[in-house]
Amino acid sequence: MSTKPTTQPIQNSDKPLEELQDESILKLLQVLDKVRAEEMSCDDFFDQLDQFVEREVKSKDAAMIMPLIREHLDLCPPCSDEYEALLTILENIQEE
């Protein structure tokens, strides 16, 4: 005889499920708030752009090594344009 696993959510006996979900949402918001505190400014981005692009051209792992710069590139079109221009220049120089 096999028993079928239950699909009901596990619930803390002291708190209703709705309250647990509210707590989970609050914890998620706190985590997101901390992530925003680490957001990079354009000035900080430009201070590290050359290192990021050189790393990207040499080993293609810049986004993994410098994730805040990659995040900034995804969120900031002007900085992304500068990155693309510098990347193109370095790739063309390397091909010569």
KELO-161629 format. One record per atom (N, C-alpha, C, O): residue number from 1; residue in one letter; atom name; x, y, z. Coordinates in Angstrom, 3 decimals. Layout:
// residues N
+-----+------+------+----------+----------+----------+
: pos : code : site :        x :        y :        z :
+-----+------+------+----------+----------+----------+
: NUM :    A :   CA :        X :        Y :        Z :
...
+-----+------+------+----------+----------+----------+
//
This chain:
// residues 96
+-----+------+------+----------+----------+----------+
: pos : code : site :        x :        y :        z :
+-----+------+------+----------+----------+----------+
:   1 :    M :    N :    0.840 :   -1.175 :    0.000 :
:   1 :    M :   CA :    0.000 :    0.000 :    0.000 :
:   1 :    M :    C :    0.889 :    1.244 :    0.000 :
:   1 :    M :    O :    1.749 :    1.400 :    0.867 :
:   2 :    S :    N :    0.676 :    2.126 :   -0.978 :
:   2 :    S :   CA :    1.471 :    3.350 :   -1.039 :
:   2 :    S :    C :    0.646 :    4.519 :   -0.522 :
:   2 :    S :    O :   -0.569 :    4.584 :   -0.711 :
:   3 :    T :    N :    1.327 :    5.421 :    0.122 :
:   3 :    T :   CA :    0.645 :    6.617 :    0.620 :
:   3 :    T :    C :    0.970 :    7.766 :   -0.298 :
:   3 :    T :    O :    2.108 :    7.923 :   -0.740 :
:   4 :    K :    N :   -0.007 :    8.547 :   -0.576 :
:   4 :    K :   CA :    0.145 :    9.694 :   -1.455 :
:   4 :    K :    C :    0.560 :   10.903 :   -0.617 :
:   4 :    K :    O :   -0.051 :   11.164 :    0.419 :
:   5 :    P :    N :    1.592 :   11.650 :   -1.045 :
:   5 :    P :   CA :    1.977 :   12.835 :   -0.271 :
:   5 :    P :    C :    0.867 :   13.881 :   -0.312 :
:   5 :    P :    O :    0.138 :   14.015 :   -1.295 :
:   6 :    T :    N :    0.771 :   14.596 :    0.764 :
:   6 :    T :   CA :   -0.242 :   15.649 :    0.818 :
:   6 :    T :    C :    0.243 :   16.857 :    0.057 :
:   6 :    T :    O :    1.445 :   17.114 :   -0.009 :
:   7 :    T :    N :   -0.672 :   17.594 :   -0.514 :
:   7 :    T :   CA :   -0.311 :   18.793 :   -1.263 :
:   7 :    T :    C :   -0.713 :   20.058 :   -0.528 :
:   7 :    T :    O :   -0.603 :   21.158 :   -1.071 :
:   8 :    Q :    N :   -1.173 :   19.909 :    0.691 :
:   8 :    Q :   CA :   -1.559 :   21.084 :    1.468 :
:   8 :    Q :    C :   -0.304 :   21.744 :    2.018 :
:   8 :    Q :    O :    0.637 :   21.050 :    2.404 :
:   9 :    P :    N :   -0.273 :   23.080 :    2.060 :
:   9 :    P :   CA :    0.896 :   23.761 :    2.604 :
:   9 :    P :    C :    1.042 :   23.482 :    4.091 :
:   9 :    P :    O :    0.063 :   23.346 :    4.825 :
:  10 :    I :    N :    2.282 :   23.402 :    4.502 :
:  10 :    I :   CA :    2.549 :   23.231 :    5.926 :
:  10 :    I :    C :    2.275 :   24.560 :    6.606 :
:  10 :    I :    O :    2.666 :   25.621 :    6.121 :
:  11 :    Q :    N :    1.610 :   24.478 :    7.712 :
:  11 :    Q :   CA :    1.182 :   25.693 :    8.390 :
:  11 :    Q :    C :    1.643 :   25.653 :    9.836 :
:  11 :    Q :    O :    1.510 :   24.629 :   10.506 :
:  12 :    N :    N :    2.178 :   26.748 :   10.313 :
:  12 :    N :   CA :    2.557 :   26.884 :   11.707 :
:  12 :    N :    C :    1.272 :   26.882 :   12.533 :
:  12 :    N :    O :    0.335 :   27.617 :   12.221 :
:  13 :    S :    N :    1.226 :   26.077 :   13.563 :
:  13 :    S :   CA :   -0.007 :   25.964 :   14.343 :
:  13 :    S :    C :   -0.346 :   27.249 :   15.091 :
:  13 :    S :    O :   -1.506 :   27.459 :   15.445 :
:  14 :    D :    N :    0.629 :   28.109 :   15.340 :
:  14 :    D :   CA :    0.379 :   29.346 :   16.068 :
:  14 :    D :    C :   -0.111 :   30.477 :   15.173 :
:  14 :    D :    O :   -0.753 :   31.409 :   15.658 :
:  15 :    K :    N :    0.179 :   30.414 :   13.876 :
:  15 :    K :   CA :   -0.148 :   31.520 :   12.987 :
:  15 :    K :    C :   -0.937 :   31.016 :   11.784 :
:  15 :    K :    O :   -0.629 :   29.955 :   11.242 :
:  16 :    P :    N :   -1.925 :   31.747 :   11.374 :
:  16 :    P :   CA :   -2.646 :   31.343 :   10.163 :
:  16 :    P :    C :   -1.766 :   31.523 :    8.928 :
:  16 :    P :    O :   -0.808 :   32.296 :    8.945 :
:  17 :    L :    N :   -2.096 :   30.811 :    7.871 :
:  17 :    L :   CA :   -1.321 :   30.848 :    6.634 :
:  17 :    L :    C :   -1.208 :   32.260 :    6.068 :
:  17 :    L :    O :   -0.144 :   32.641 :    5.581 :
:  18 :    E :    N :   -2.269 :   33.032 :    6.123 :
:  18 :    E :   CA :   -2.238 :   34.398 :    5.594 :
:  18 :    E :    C :   -1.190 :   35.244 :    6.302 :
:  18 :    E :    O :   -0.490 :   36.025 :    5.656 :
:  19 :    E :    N :   -1.072 :   35.104 :    7.602 :
:  19 :    E :   CA :   -0.085 :   35.881 :    8.350 :
:  19 :    E :    C :    1.324 :   35.461 :    7.959 :
:  19 :    E :    O :    2.216 :   36.304 :    7.853 :
:  20 :    L :    N :    1.533 :   34.161 :    7.742 :
:  20 :    L :   CA :    2.842 :   33.693 :    7.301 :
:  20 :    L :    C :    3.197 :   34.268 :    5.938 :
:  20 :    L :    O :    4.346 :   34.647 :    5.711 :
:  21 :    Q :    N :    2.245 :   34.340 :    5.043 :
:  21 :    Q :   CA :    2.504 :   34.920 :    3.732 :
:  21 :    Q :    C :    2.867 :   36.392 :    3.865 :
:  21 :    Q :    O :    3.769 :   36.871 :    3.177 :
:  22 :    D :    N :    2.175 :   37.116 :    4.743 :
:  22 :    D :   CA :    2.504 :   38.524 :    4.968 :
:  22 :    D :    C :    3.926 :   38.664 :    5.492 :
:  22 :    D :    O :    4.657 :   39.563 :    5.075 :
:  23 :    E :    N :    4.324 :   37.779 :    6.407 :
:  23 :    E :   CA :    5.693 :   37.821 :    6.929 :
:  23 :    E :    C :    6.704 :   37.553 :    5.821 :
:  23 :    E :    O :    7.751 :   38.198 :    5.764 :
:  24 :    S :    N :    6.401 :   36.620 :    4.956 :
:  24 :    S :   CA :    7.294 :   36.309 :    3.839 :
:  24 :    S :    C :    7.434 :   37.495 :    2.900 :
:  24 :    S :    O :    8.529 :   37.786 :    2.420 :
:  25 :    I :    N :    6.353 :   38.166 :    2.642 :
:  25 :    I :   CA :    6.387 :   39.346 :    1.775 :
:  25 :    I :    C :    7.221 :   40.445 :    2.413 :
:  25 :    I :    O :    8.002 :   41.101 :    1.724 :
:  26 :    L :    N :    7.075 :   40.654 :    3.698 :
:  26 :    L :   CA :    7.864 :   41.674 :    4.395 :
:  26 :    L :    C :    9.353 :   41.332 :    4.354 :
:  26 :    L :    O :   10.188 :   42.215 :    4.156 :
:  27 :    K :    N :    9.685 :   40.070 :    4.538 :
:  27 :    K :   CA :   11.091 :   39.662 :    4.477 :
:  27 :    K :    C :   11.658 :   39.894 :    3.073 :
:  27 :    K :    O :   12.790 :   40.355 :    2.923 :
:  28 :    L :    N :   10.872 :   39.575 :    2.059 :
:  28 :    L :   CA :   11.303 :   39.804 :    0.682 :
:  28 :    L :    C :   11.536 :   41.287 :    0.425 :
:  28 :    L :    O :   12.526 :   41.659 :   -0.205 :
:  29 :    L :    N :   10.646 :   42.122 :    0.901 :
:  29 :    L :   CA :   10.808 :   43.566 :    0.725 :
:  29 :    L :    C :   12.051 :   44.077 :    1.432 :
:  29 :    L :    O :   12.721 :   44.978 :    0.927 :
:  30 :    Q :    N :   12.365 :   43.523 :    2.581 :
:  30 :    Q :   CA :   13.577 :   43.929 :    3.304 :
:  30 :    Q :    C :   14.824 :   43.544 :    2.511 :
:  30 :    Q :    O :   15.785 :   44.311 :    2.451 :
:  31 :    V :    N :   14.810 :   42.366 :    1.908 :
:  31 :    V :   CA :   15.943 :   41.934 :    1.088 :
:  31 :    V :    C :   16.096 :   42.858 :   -0.114 :
:  31 :    V :    O :   17.205 :   43.280 :   -0.440 :
:  32 :    L :    N :   14.985 :   43.170 :   -0.771 :
:  32 :    L :   CA :   15.039 :   44.062 :   -1.930 :
:  32 :    L :    C :   15.526 :   45.451 :   -1.548 :
:  32 :    L :    O :   16.237 :   46.090 :   -2.323 :
:  33 :    D :    N :   15.160 :   45.920 :   -0.377 :
:  33 :    D :   CA :   15.613 :   47.221 :    0.095 :
:  33 :    D :    C :   17.127 :   47.234 :    0.262 :
:  33 :    D :    O :   17.776 :   48.227 :   -0.066 :
:  34 :    K :    N :   17.688 :   46.155 :    0.762 :
:  34 :    K :   CA :   19.138 :   46.063 :    0.931 :
:  34 :    K :    C :   19.843 :   46.020 :   -0.425 :
:  34 :    K :    O :   20.916 :   46.602 :   -0.584 :
:  35 :    V :    N :   19.254 :   45.344 :   -1.386 :
:  35 :    V :   CA :   19.843 :   45.279 :   -2.724 :
:  35 :    V :    C :   19.906 :   46.675 :   -3.325 :
:  35 :    V :    O :   20.920 :   47.045 :   -3.917 :
:  36 :    R :    N :   18.867 :   47.435 :   -3.187 :
:  36 :    R :   CA :   18.838 :   48.806 :   -3.703 :
:  36 :    R :    C :   19.919 :   49.661 :   -3.049 :
:  36 :    R :    O :   20.444 :   50.576 :   -3.684 :
:  37 :    A :    N :   20.257 :   49.387 :   -1.814 :
:  37 :    A :   CA :   21.298 :   50.156 :   -1.137 :
:  37 :    A :    C :   22.654 :   49.940 :   -1.806 :
:  37 :    A :    O :   23.552 :   50.772 :   -1.674 :
:  38 :    E :    N :   22.805 :   48.832 :   -2.517 :
:  38 :    E :   CA :   24.056 :   48.523 :   -3.184 :
:  38 :    E :    C :   24.085 :   48.986 :   -4.627 :
:  38 :    E :    O :   25.038 :   48.696 :   -5.351 :
:  39 :    E :    N :   23.062 :   49.699 :   -5.056 :
:  39 :    E :   CA :   23.005 :   50.150 :   -6.441 :
:  39 :    E :    C :   24.192 :   51.053 :   -6.753 :
:  39 :    E :    O :   24.609 :   51.859 :   -5.921 :
:  40 :    M :    N :   24.716 :   50.912 :   -7.929 :
:  40 :    M :   CA :   25.897 :   51.655 :   -8.347 :
:  40 :    M :    C :   25.495 :   52.950 :   -9.049 :
:  40 :    M :    O :   24.558 :   52.969 :   -9.848 :
:  41 :    S :    N :   26.200 :   54.011 :   -8.748 :
:  41 :    S :   CA :   25.960 :   55.283 :   -9.431 :
:  41 :    S :    C :   26.715 :   55.283 :  -10.760 :
:  41 :    S :    O :   27.598 :   54.455 :  -10.979 :
:  42 :    C :    N :   26.366 :   56.205 :  -11.633 :
:  42 :    C :   CA :   27.070 :   56.324 :  -12.920 :
:  42 :    C :    C :   28.542 :   56.674 :  -12.704 :
:  42 :    C :    O :   29.407 :   56.168 :  -13.419 :
:  43 :    D :    N :   28.833 :   57.529 :  -11.732 :
:  43 :    D :   CA :   30.237 :   57.868 :  -11.445 :
:  43 :    D :    C :   31.031 :   56.637 :  -11.015 :
:  43 :    D :    O :   32.151 :   56.418 :  -11.477 :
:  44 :    D :    N :   30.437 :   55.833 :  -10.124 :
:  44 :    D :   CA :   31.100 :   54.601 :   -9.692 :
:  44 :    D :    C :   31.284 :   53.646 :  -10.875 :
:  44 :    D :    O :   32.314 :   52.986 :  -11.008 :
:  45 :    F :    N :   30.271 :   53.591 :  -11.718 :
:  45 :    F :   CA :   30.339 :   52.744 :  -12.908 :
:  45 :    F :    C :   31.517 :   53.151 :  -13.792 :
:  45 :    F :    O :   32.305 :   52.301 :  -14.207 :
:  46 :    F :    N :   31.640 :   54.443 :  -14.080 :
:  46 :    F :   CA :   32.712 :   54.909 :  -14.962 :
:  46 :    F :    C :   34.091 :   54.696 :  -14.349 :
:  46 :    F :    O :   35.072 :   54.527 :  -15.072 :
:  47 :    D :    N :   34.171 :   54.705 :  -13.021 :
:  47 :    D :   CA :   35.454 :   54.432 :  -12.363 :
:  47 :    D :    C :   35.941 :   53.009 :  -12.628 :
:  47 :    D :    O :   37.144 :   52.751 :  -12.603 :
:  48 :    Q :    N :   35.012 :   52.087 :  -12.880 :
:  48 :    Q :   CA :   35.377 :   50.681 :  -13.058 :
:  48 :    Q :    C :   35.130 :   50.151 :  -14.478 :
:  48 :    Q :    O :   35.399 :   48.984 :  -14.765 :
:  49 :    L :    N :   34.630 :   50.995 :  -15.342 :
:  49 :    L :   CA :   34.259 :   50.552 :  -16.683 :
:  49 :    L :    C :   35.427 :   49.946 :  -17.446 :
:  49 :    L :    O :   35.272 :   48.896 :  -18.071 :
:  50 :    D :    N :   36.589 :   50.581 :  -17.410 :
:  50 :    D :   CA :   37.719 :   50.060 :  -18.178 :
:  50 :    D :    C :   38.120 :   48.660 :  -17.709 :
:  50 :    D :    O :   38.432 :   47.796 :  -18.529 :
:  51 :    Q :    N :   38.114 :   48.434 :  -16.396 :
:  51 :    Q :   CA :   38.439 :   47.107 :  -15.862 :
:  51 :    Q :    C :   37.414 :   46.068 :  -16.311 :
:  51 :    Q :    O :   37.762 :   44.946 :  -16.677 :
:  52 :    F :    N :   36.152 :   46.464 :  -16.276 :
:  52 :    F :   CA :   35.073 :   45.555 :  -16.666 :
:  52 :    F :    C :   35.204 :   45.154 :  -18.133 :
:  52 :    F :    O :   35.106 :   43.974 :  -18.471 :
:  53 :    V :    N :   35.427 :   46.138 :  -19.001 :
:  53 :    V :   CA :   35.513 :   45.860 :  -20.439 :
:  53 :    V :    C :   36.760 :   45.028 :  -20.754 :
:  53 :    V :    O :   36.687 :   44.095 :  -21.554 :
:  54 :    E :    N :   37.883 :   45.347 :  -20.148 :
:  54 :    E :   CA :   39.095 :   44.558 :  -20.375 :
:  54 :    E :    C :   38.885 :   43.108 :  -19.956 :
:  54 :    E :    O :   39.303 :   42.180 :  -20.647 :
:  55 :    R :    N :   38.232 :   42.932 :  -18.817 :
:  55 :    R :   CA :   37.949 :   41.571 :  -18.334 :
:  55 :    R :    C :   37.000 :   40.844 :  -19.295 :
:  55 :    R :    O :   37.168 :   39.655 :  -19.570 :
:  56 :    E :    N :   36.020 :   41.566 :  -19.792 :
:  56 :    E :   CA :   35.049 :   40.984 :  -20.718 :
:  56 :    E :    C :   35.733 :   40.546 :  -22.019 :
:  56 :    E :    O :   35.441 :   39.473 :  -22.547 :
:  57 :    V :    N :   36.633 :   41.371 :  -22.527 :
:  57 :    V :   CA :   37.335 :   41.050 :  -23.774 :
:  57 :    V :    C :   38.271 :   39.853 :  -23.569 :
:  57 :    V :    O :   38.364 :   38.987 :  -24.439 :
:  58 :    K :    N :   38.958 :   39.799 :  -22.438 :
:  58 :    K :   CA :   39.938 :   38.737 :  -22.199 :
:  58 :    K :    C :   39.310 :   37.404 :  -21.819 :
:  58 :    K :    O :   39.698 :   36.364 :  -22.352 :
:  59 :    S :    N :   38.342 :   37.421 :  -20.904 :
:  59 :    S :   CA :   37.873 :   36.135 :  -20.384 :
:  59 :    S :    C :   36.361 :   35.951 :  -20.361 :
:  59 :    S :    O :   35.883 :   34.890 :  -19.960 :
:  60 :    K :    N :   35.613 :   36.934 :  -20.772 :
:  60 :    K :   CA :   34.148 :   36.850 :  -20.873 :
:  60 :    K :    C :   33.445 :   36.555 :  -19.549 :
:  60 :    K :    O :   32.298 :   36.107 :  -19.559 :
:  61 :    D :    N :   34.098 :   36.793 :  -18.407 :
:  61 :    D :   CA :   33.463 :   36.513 :  -17.123 :
:  61 :    D :    C :   33.250 :   37.774 :  -16.280 :
:  61 :    D :    O :   33.053 :   37.686 :  -15.068 :
:  62 :    A :    N :   33.290 :   38.923 :  -16.911 :
:  62 :    A :   CA :   33.193 :   40.179 :  -16.175 :
:  62 :    A :    C :   31.885 :   40.295 :  -15.397 :
:  62 :    A :    O :   31.885 :   40.766 :  -14.259 :
:  63 :    A :    N :   30.788 :   39.879 :  -15.985 :
:  63 :    A :   CA :   29.489 :   39.995 :  -15.305 :
:  63 :    A :    C :   29.448 :   39.148 :  -14.048 :
:  63 :    A :    O :   28.804 :   39.525 :  -13.070 :
:  64 :    M :    N :   30.118 :   38.019 :  -14.057 :
:  64 :    M :   CA :   30.144 :   37.164 :  -12.880 :
:  64 :    M :    C :   31.055 :   37.745 :  -11.795 :
:  64 :    M :    O :   30.751 :   37.645 :  -10.606 :
:  65 :    I :    N :   32.143 :   38.336 :  -12.198 :
:  65 :    I :   CA :   33.113 :   38.896 :  -11.260 :
:  65 :    I :    C :   32.640 :   40.251 :  -10.722 :
:  65 :    I :    O :   32.889 :   40.580 :   -9.563 :
:  66 :    M :    N :   31.966 :   41.026 :  -11.554 :
:  66 :    M :   CA :   31.545 :   42.384 :  -11.190 :
:  66 :    M :    C :   30.039 :   42.547 :  -11.436 :
:  66 :    M :    O :   29.647 :   43.272 :  -12.350 :
:  67 :    P :    N :   29.196 :   41.893 :  -10.646 :
:  67 :    P :   CA :   27.754 :   41.876 :  -10.923 :
:  67 :    P :    C :   27.061 :   43.234 :  -10.803 :
:  67 :    P :    O :   26.072 :   43.476 :  -11.495 :
:  68 :    L :    N :   27.557 :   44.118 :   -9.945 :
:  68 :    L :   CA :   26.918 :   45.429 :   -9.830 :
:  68 :    L :    C :   27.086 :   46.251 :  -11.102 :
:  68 :    L :    O :   26.202 :   47.028 :  -11.463 :
:  69 :    I :    N :   28.190 :   46.088 :  -11.764 :
:  69 :    I :   CA :   28.392 :   46.800 :  -13.028 :
:  69 :    I :    C :   27.445 :   46.249 :  -14.090 :
:  69 :    I :    O :   26.850 :   47.011 :  -14.853 :
:  70 :    R :    N :   27.307 :   44.930 :  -14.138 :
:  70 :    R :   CA :   26.376 :   44.332 :  -15.106 :
:  70 :    R :    C :   24.947 :   44.799 :  -14.834 :
:  70 :    R :    O :   24.202 :   45.100 :  -15.766 :
:  71 :    E :    N :   24.574 :   44.858 :  -13.576 :
:  71 :    E :   CA :   23.231 :   45.327 :  -13.225 :
:  71 :    E :    C :   23.034 :   46.775 :  -13.657 :
:  71 :    E :    O :   21.985 :   47.141 :  -14.188 :
:  72 :    H :    N :   24.056 :   47.591 :  -13.421 :
:  72 :    H :   CA :   23.965 :   48.996 :  -13.825 :
:  72 :    H :    C :   23.815 :   49.111 :  -15.343 :
:  72 :    H :    O :   23.029 :   49.924 :  -15.829 :
:  73 :    L :    N :   24.554 :   48.314 :  -16.080 :
:  73 :    L :   CA :   24.435 :   48.318 :  -17.541 :
:  73 :    L :    C :   23.021 :   47.979 :  -17.991 :
:  73 :    L :    O :   22.508 :   48.559 :  -18.948 :
:  74 :    D :    N :   22.406 :   47.049 :  -17.302 :
:  74 :    D :   CA :   21.045 :   46.636 :  -17.658 :
:  74 :    D :    C :   20.013 :   47.720 :  -17.355 :
:  74 :    D :    O :   18.944 :   47.752 :  -17.965 :
:  75 :    L :    N :   20.333 :   48.602 :  -16.418 :
:  75 :    L :   CA :   19.367 :   49.610 :  -15.973 :
:  75 :    L :    C :   19.615 :   51.013 :  -16.518 :
:  75 :    L :    O :   18.737 :   51.871 :  -16.416 :
:  76 :    C :    N :   20.784 :   51.267 :  -17.091 :
:  76 :    C :   CA :   21.158 :   52.632 :  -17.462 :
:  76 :    C :    C :   21.590 :   52.697 :  -18.938 :
:  76 :    C :    O :   22.734 :   52.376 :  -19.260 :
:  77 :    P :    N :   20.690 :   53.105 :  -19.823 :
:  77 :    P :   CA :   21.029 :   53.169 :  -21.251 :
:  77 :    P :    C :   22.250 :   54.043 :  -21.590 :
:  77 :    P :    O :   23.056 :   53.622 :  -22.419 :
:  78 :    P :    N :   22.432 :   55.227 :  -20.999 :
:  78 :    P :   CA :   23.622 :   56.007 :  -21.350 :
:  78 :    P :    C :   24.932 :   55.290 :  -20.999 :
:  78 :    P :    O :   25.886 :   55.325 :  -21.777 :
:  79 :    C :    N :   24.976 :   54.651 :  -19.851 :
:  79 :    C :   CA :   26.183 :   53.913 :  -19.476 :
:  79 :    C :    C :   26.359 :   52.680 :  -20.348 :
:  79 :    C :    O :   27.483 :   52.295 :  -20.671 :
:  80 :    S :    N :   25.264 :   52.071 :  -20.722 :
:  80 :    S :   CA :   25.321 :   50.915 :  -21.606 :
:  80 :    S :    C :   25.885 :   51.308 :  -22.969 :
:  80 :    S :    O :   26.651 :   50.552 :  -23.567 :
:  81 :    D :    N :   25.509 :   52.486 :  -23.460 :
:  81 :    D :   CA :   26.053 :   52.979 :  -24.731 :
:  81 :    D :    C :   27.565 :   53.172 :  -24.635 :
:  81 :    D :    O :   28.297 :   52.811 :  -25.556 :
:  82 :    E :    N :   28.027 :   53.735 :  -23.534 :
:  82 :    E :   CA :   29.472 :   53.937 :  -23.331 :
:  82 :    E :    C :   30.199 :   52.595 :  -23.278 :
:  82 :    E :    O :   31.269 :   52.433 :  -23.864 :
:  83 :    Y :    N :   29.609 :   51.648 :  -22.575 :
:  83 :    Y :   CA :   30.181 :   50.299 :  -22.482 :
:  83 :    Y :    C :   30.302 :   49.677 :  -23.873 :
:  83 :    Y :    O :   31.357 :   49.150 :  -24.229 :
:  84 :    E :    N :   29.227 :   49.737 :  -24.659 :
:  84 :    E :   CA :   29.234 :   49.144 :  -26.000 :
:  84 :    E :    C :   30.301 :   49.782 :  -26.880 :
:  84 :    E :    O :   30.984 :   49.090 :  -27.634 :
:  85 :    A :    N :   30.442 :   51.099 :  -26.783 :
:  85 :    A :   CA :   31.450 :   51.801 :  -27.586 :
:  85 :    A :    C :   32.860 :   51.362 :  -27.191 :
:  85 :    A :    O :   33.681 :   51.060 :  -28.057 :
:  86 :    L :    N :   33.139 :   51.327 :  -25.905 :
:  86 :    L :   CA :   34.466 :   50.919 :  -25.440 :
:  86 :    L :    C :   34.733 :   49.452 :  -25.775 :
:  86 :    L :    O :   35.840 :   49.100 :  -26.181 :
:  87 :    L :    N :   33.735 :   48.608 :  -25.610 :
:  87 :    L :   CA :   33.885 :   47.193 :  -25.939 :
:  87 :    L :    C :   34.219 :   47.011 :  -27.428 :
:  87 :    L :    O :   35.097 :   46.223 :  -27.781 :
:  88 :    T :    N :   33.521 :   47.734 :  -28.282 :
:  88 :    T :   CA :   33.773 :   47.655 :  -29.725 :
:  88 :    T :    C :   35.196 :   48.080 :  -30.053 :
:  88 :    T :    O :   35.873 :   47.429 :  -30.848 :
:  89 :    I :    N :   35.647 :   49.161 :  -29.450 :
:  89 :    I :   CA :   37.013 :   49.649 :  -29.693 :
:  89 :    I :    C :   38.042 :   48.606 :  -29.272 :
:  89 :    I :    O :   38.963 :   48.294 :  -30.027 :
:  90 :    L :    N :   37.882 :   48.069 :  -28.062 :
:  90 :    L :   CA :   38.862 :   47.084 :  -27.580 :
:  90 :    L :    C :   38.840 :   45.800 :  -28.392 :
:  90 :    L :    O :   39.889 :   45.204 :  -28.634 :
:  91 :    E :    N :   37.674 :   45.373 :  -28.812 :
:  91 :    E :   CA :   37.596 :   44.162 :  -29.641 :
:  91 :    E :    C :   38.251 :   44.396 :  -30.993 :
:  91 :    E :    O :   38.914 :   43.503 :  -31.521 :
:  92 :    N :    N :   38.074 :   45.589 :  -31.564 :
:  92 :    N :   CA :   38.703 :   45.908 :  -32.861 :
:  92 :    N :    C :   40.221 :   45.998 :  -32.733 :
:  92 :    N :    O :   40.946 :   45.562 :  -33.628 :
:  93 :    I :    N :   40.699 :   46.552 :  -31.642 :
:  93 :    I :   CA :   42.141 :   46.641 :  -31.416 :
:  93 :    I :    C :   42.733 :   45.248 :  -31.271 :
:  93 :    I :    O :   43.815 :   44.965 :  -31.785 :
:  94 :    Q :    N :   42.017 :   44.386 :  -30.570 :
:  94 :    Q :   CA :   42.518 :   43.025 :  -30.336 :
:  94 :    Q :    C :   42.568 :   42.213 :  -31.630 :
:  94 :    Q :    O :   43.424 :   41.341 :  -31.785 :
:  95 :    E :    N :   41.657 :   42.496 :  -32.556 :
:  95 :    E :   CA :   41.632 :   41.776 :  -33.836 :
:  95 :    E :    C :   42.800 :   42.159 :  -34.731 :
:  95 :    E :    O :   43.209 :   41.362 :  -35.575 :
:  96 :    E :    N :   43.342 :   43.349 :  -34.569 :
:  96 :    E :   CA :   44.445 :   43.831 :  -35.434 :
:  96 :    E :    C :   45.738 :   43.182 :  -35.135 :
:  96 :    E :    O :   46.744 :   43.485 :  -35.777 :
+-----+------+------+----------+----------+----------+
//
